[in-house]
């Protein structure tokens, strides 16, 4: 049936979400004037979250979580105190007094910055559980370090492929020549090869993935382009051209590290909540490394041994992992404490170590709950208790 004809209805006024009530409110001109006269109600939500919900939401099949950079500022130098003072200035401008965690990589100056911020936040009385869990090491950065240790075993092969790609991309004429050769091999040239960033292994993954599609073109280029072969001979120390063994190693690398690439994308996601999924991925990485340490392929075995060494440094010791990553899984009703205890038994075969981490995580859970209870107690009547004890019913829910 054809749509009804007639004048187009007026566009409705925009709708905003009130952080305190989560109710949609009319934001027409009259309502805006009226709302200015009403005193603002103090929200008990996270103050950072308010910065997000006050931003417009796109309505495409439901609400869409937005990532927004609240500030991007230059710093004078990379000294820890300078970084700490810059973050402190941002917090003061935003009016944020309570900070739960700060995500940083493993640079030493970040440790100094964190120490400075702890002193300031302690004076503001804005730290949860005394700031014991303030520092959260960037999981994507740690995974990058873990995988890069495995790449050392394949450095020469990857350098040979990288140098071949550099030649092709060094001028428009060479790129056109390569494209012509690829067409002779009946390869799709809609998307061509790309270079990587040496310090980011996931970009190396993408470089090799694109290069493998054009292996035949690179092999034919050896016969079609004298300049291509000339860059690897004549006394140069440049690795290349890539041989069949180099391509085979790249193929094995892609197959083995596809899971690690997917985990990196998950860690780096900006449109999904990731705090309750990180521990699952850390456990998966441990399982993959343990399985491939006994692999019959010596290449995979050597890679896994190198990667496990770096894994143990950052995630193998319980004191090096922020327990909030584990608490987030416990609070996920699909898993709870019983699931986490089961994973501990897989990760830590030593019974004493396993029991110690179980006790530690439970203590952290109680500590955070008591901190939360104090906040609820401030709004209770004067004759009511200002704290809540973690009862048996709550324990049974968490333990599943």
C-alpha positions in Angstrom: 0.0 0.0 0.0 1.5 3.4 -0.9 2.4 5.7 2.0 -0.2 8.3 2.9 0.3 11.7 1.4 0.1 14.9 3.3 2.3 17.5 5.1 5.4 16.1 6.7 5.0 16.0 10.5 7.2 18.3 12.5 10.5 16.9 13.7 10.2 16.0 17.4 12.5 17.8 19.9 15.7 15.9 20.8 15.6 13.5 23.7 18.2 13.5 26.4 18.9 10.9 29.1 19.1 12.1 32.6 22.2 10.5 34.4 20.5 10.3 37.7 17.2 8.7 36.6 18.0 7.2 33.2 14.6 8.6 32.0 14.1 10.2 28.6 13.2 13.8 28.9 11.8 16.3 26.4 14.5 18.9 25.5 12.3 21.4 23.7 12.8 25.1 24.3 10.2 25.4 27.0 11.6 22.5 28.9 15.1 23.9 28.6 14.0 27.2 30.2 12.2 25.3 33.0 15.1 23.0 33.7 17.5 26.0 34.2 15.4 27.1 37.2 15.4 23.6 38.9 18.3 22.8 41.2 20.5 20.0 39.9 20.2 16.7 41.7 23.5 15.1 42.6 23.9 11.8 40.9 25.5 8.8 42.7 26.7 7.4 39.4 30.4 7.4 38.5 31.3 11.0 37.6 33.3 9.8 34.6 30.2 7.9 33.3 28.2 11.2 33.5 30.6 12.6 30.9 29.5 9.8 28.6 25.8 9.7 29.1 25.4 13.4 28.6 26.6 13.0 25.0 24.0 12.3 22.3 23.3 8.7 21.6 22.8 7.3 18.1 19.6 5.2 17.9 20.4 2.3 15.5 18.8 -0.9 16.6 19.0 0.3 20.2 21.5 2.3 22.2 25.1 2.4 21.0 27.9 2.9 23.5 30.1 5.8 22.5 33.8 6.3 23.3 34.8 9.9 23.8 38.2 11.4 24.5 37.6 13.7 27.3 40.9 15.5 26.9 44.0 15.3 24.8 46.8 17.5 26.1 50.5 18.0 25.4 53.0 17.5 28.2 56.4 19.3 28.6 58.4 16.1 29.1 58.1 12.4 30.0 59.1 12.8 33.6 56.7 10.9 35.9 55.9 14.0 38.1 55.0 16.0 35.0 52.6 13.3 33.7 51.1 13.0 37.2 50.5 16.8 37.5 49.0 16.9 34.0 46.5 14.1 35.0 45.8 15.9 38.3 45.0 19.1 36.3 42.5 17.3 34.2 40.8 15.7 37.2 40.4 19.1 38.8 38.9 20.6 35.6 36.4 17.8 35.4 35.5 18.0 39.1 36.4 14.3 39.5 37.5 13.4 43.1 37.2 9.7 43.2 39.3 7.5 40.9 39.0 3.7 40.7 41.7 2.7 38.3 44.2 4.3 35.9 45.3 2.2 32.9 49.0 2.6 32.0 51.7 0.7 30.1 54.9 -0.6 31.8 57.2 2.4 31.4 59.0 3.4 34.6 58.0 7.0 34.4 54.3 5.9 34.6 55.1 4.3 38.0 56.4 7.6 39.2 53.3 9.4 37.8 51.1 6.9 39.7 53.0 7.5 43.0 52.4 11.2 42.6 48.7 10.7 41.9 48.3 8.4 44.9 49.6 11.2 47.2 47.2 13.7 45.7 44.2 11.4 45.7 44.9 10.3 49.3 44.6 14.0 50.3 41.3 14.2 48.4 40.1 11.0 50.1 39.3 9.8 46.6 40.8 6.3 46.4 39.0 3.0 46.7 40.5 0.5 49.1 43.4 2.8 49.8 44.5 2.8 46.2 45.7 -0.8 46.3 44.2 -1.5 42.9 44.7 1.9 41.3 47.2 0.8 38.6 45.8 -1.4 35.8 48.4 -2.4 33.3 47.3 -2.2 29.7 46.5 -5.7 28.6 46.9 -4.9 24.9 50.4 -3.6 25.6 51.4 -6.7 27.6 50.1 -8.9 24.8 52.1 -6.9 22.3 55.3 -7.6 24.4 54.4 -11.3 24.7 53.9 -11.8 21.0 57.0 -9.7 20.0 59.1 -12.1 22.0 57.9 -14.9 19.8 58.5 -13.0 16.6 62.3 -12.9 17.3 62.4 -16.5 16.1 61.2 -15.4 12.7 63.0 -12.0 12.3 65.0 -12.9 9.2 62.0 -14.3 7.3 59.9 -11.3 8.2 62.6 -8.8 7.2 62.9 -10.5 3.8 59.1 -10.1 3.2 59.2 -6.5 4.6 62.0 -5.5 2.3 60.2 -6.8 -0.7 57.1 -4.8 0.2 59.3 -1.7 0.8 60.6 -2.0 -2.7 57.2 -2.2 -4.2 55.8 0.8 -2.3 58.9 2.9 -2.8 57.6 4.6 -6.0 54.4 4.8 -8.1 56.2 3.2 -11.0 57.3 0.2 -9.0 53.8 -0.2 -7.5 52.3 -0.1 -11.0 54.9 -2.7 -12.2 54.0 -5.0 -9.3 50.3 -4.6 -10.0 50.9 -5.6 -13.7 52.8 -8.6 -12.6 50.0 -9.6 -10.2 47.4 -9.3 -13.0 49.5 -11.6 -15.1 49.3 -14.1 -12.3 45.5 -13.5 -12.3 45.5 -12.1 -8.7 42.9 -9.7 -7.4 44.6 -6.3 -7.2 41.7 -4.4 -5.5 43.8 -4.2 -2.4 47.5 -4.5 -2.4 50.3 -5.0 0.1 50.9 -2.8 3.2 53.9 -2.1 5.5 53.9 -2.6 9.2 55.0 -0.7 12.3 57.9 -2.7 13.8 56.8 -2.1 17.4 53.2 -3.3 16.8 53.0 -7.0 16.1 49.3 -6.8 15.0 50.4 -4.5 12.1 53.0 -7.2 11.2 50.2 -9.7 11.1 48.2 -7.6 8.7 51.3 -7.0 6.5 52.0 -10.7 6.2 48.4 -11.5 5.6 48.3 -9.1 2.6 51.7 -10.2 1.3 50.8 -13.9 1.3 48.0 -13.2 -1.2 50.7 -11.9 -3.6 53.4 -14.6 -3.1 53.2 -15.6 -6.8 53.5 -12.0 -7.8 56.7 -11.5 -5.7 58.2 -14.7 -7.1 57.5 -13.6 -10.7 58.9 -10.1 -10.0 62.3 -11.7 -9.6 62.2 -12.6 -13.3 60.4 -9.5 -14.5 62.2 -6.7 -12.6 66.0 -6.5 -12.5 66.0 -3.6 -10.1 64.1 -5.7 -7.6 66.8 -8.4 -7.5 69.5 -5.7 -7.6 68.6 -4.4 -4.2 69.4 -7.7 -2.5 72.8 -8.4 -4.2 76.0 -6.5 -4.8 77.3 -6.6 -1.3 74.1 -5.3 0.5 73.2 -6.8 3.8 69.5 -6.5 3.2 67.5 -9.6 3.8 65.7 -11.0 0.7 64.2 -11.7 -1.6 61.8 -13.9 0.4 62.3 -17.6 -0.3 59.8 -20.5 -0.1 60.8 -21.2 3.5 60.1 -17.6 4.4 56.6 -17.7 3.0 56.0 -21.0 4.8 57.1 -19.5 8.1 54.8 -16.6 7.5 51.9 -18.9 6.8 52.5 -20.9 10.0 52.8 -17.6 12.0 49.4 -16.4 10.7 47.6 -19.6 11.5 49.1 -19.8 15.0 48.6 -16.1 16.0 45.2 -15.6 14.5 43.7 -16.1 18.0 46.2 -13.6 19.5 45.2 -11.0 16.8 41.5 -11.4 17.7 42.3 -11.0 21.4 44.3 -7.8 20.7 41.2 -6.4 18.9 39.0 -7.4 21.9 41.4 -5.7 24.3 41.5 -2.6 22.2 37.7 -2.4 21.7 36.2 1.0 22.3 32.5 0.3 21.7 32.1 -2.7 24.0 32.7 -3.2 27.7 35.9 -5.2 28.1 36.6 -5.3 31.9 34.7 -8.6 32.4 36.3 -10.4 29.4 40.0 -9.7 29.9 40.6 -12.5 32.4 38.9 -15.0 30.0 41.4 -14.0 27.3 44.4 -14.2 29.6 43.4 -17.8 30.5 43.0 -18.6 26.8 46.5 -17.3 26.1 47.9 -19.5 28.8 46.1 -22.5 27.4 47.4 -21.9 23.9 51.0 -21.5 25.0 50.9 -24.6 27.1 49.5 -26.6 24.3 52.1 -25.5 21.7 55.1 -25.9 24.0 54.8 -29.6 23.3 54.0 -29.1 19.6 55.8 -31.3 17.1 56.6 -28.3 15.0 59.9 -27.0 16.3 59.1 -23.5 15.1 55.8 -23.3 17.1 57.5 -24.8 20.1 60.3 -22.2 20.1 57.8 -19.4 19.6 55.6 -20.6 22.4 58.6 -21.0 24.8 59.7 -17.4 24.2 56.1 -16.1 24.6 55.5 -18.0 27.8 58.6 -16.5 29.4 57.2 -13.0 28.9 53.7 -14.2 29.8 55.0 -15.4 33.2 56.6 -12.1 33.9 53.4 -10.1 33.6 50.5 -12.5 34.1 52.1 -15.6 35.6 52.5 -14.2 39.0 49.4 -13.2 41.0 50.9 -10.1 42.4 51.5 -8.7 38.9 47.8 -8.9 37.8 45.3 -6.4 39.0 42.6 -8.5 40.9 39.9 -6.2 39.6 40.1 -8.0 36.2 39.1 -11.2 38.1 36.4 -9.5 40.3 34.8 -8.3 37.1 34.3 -11.9 36.1 32.9 -12.8 39.5 30.3 -10.1 39.2 29.2 -11.4 35.8 26.2 -13.6 36.7 27.1 -16.0 33.9 30.3 -17.1 35.7 30.7 -16.1 39.4 33.3 -17.3 41.9 33.0 -21.0 41.2 34.0 -20.5 37.6 37.0 -18.3 38.6 38.2 -20.9 41.1 38.0 -23.6 38.4 40.2 -21.4 36.1 42.7 -20.9 38.9 43.2 -24.6 39.2 44.1 -24.7 35.5 46.4 -21.7 35.7 48.2 -22.6 38.9 48.8 -26.3 39.3 50.7 -25.7 42.6 48.1 -26.3 45.3 49.6 -23.7 47.7 49.8 -21.0 45.1 46.3 -21.8 43.8 44.8 -21.6 47.4 46.6 -18.3 48.0 45.1 -16.6 45.0 41.6 -17.9 45.8 41.9 -16.4 49.3 43.3 -13.2 47.9 40.5 -12.7 45.4 37.8 -13.4 48.0 39.4 -10.8 50.3 39.5 -8.2 47.5 35.8 -8.9 46.8 34.9 -8.3 50.5 37.0 -5.2 50.6 35.3 -3.7 47.6 31.9 -4.6 48.8 32.6 -3.0 52.2 33.7 0.2 50.4 30.5 0.1 48.4 28.5 -0.4 51.6 30.0 2.7 53.1 28.8 4.8 50.2 25.2 3.4 50.6 25.3 4.1 54.3 25.6 7.8 53.8 22.0 8.0 52.5 20.4 5.8 55.2 18.3 7.3 58.1 20.3 8.5 61.1 19.1 5.5 63.3 20.1 3.0 60.6 23.5 1.2 60.4 26.0 3.0 58.2 27.5 -0.3 56.9 26.3 -3.5 55.4 27.8 -6.9 56.2 28.2 -9.4 53.3 25.7 -12.0 54.3 25.4 -15.7 53.5 22.8 -15.1 50.8 25.1 -12.7 49.0 28.0 -15.1 49.3 25.9 -17.9 47.8 24.9 -15.7 44.8 28.6 -14.8 44.1 29.8 -18.3 44.4 27.1 -19.7 42.2 
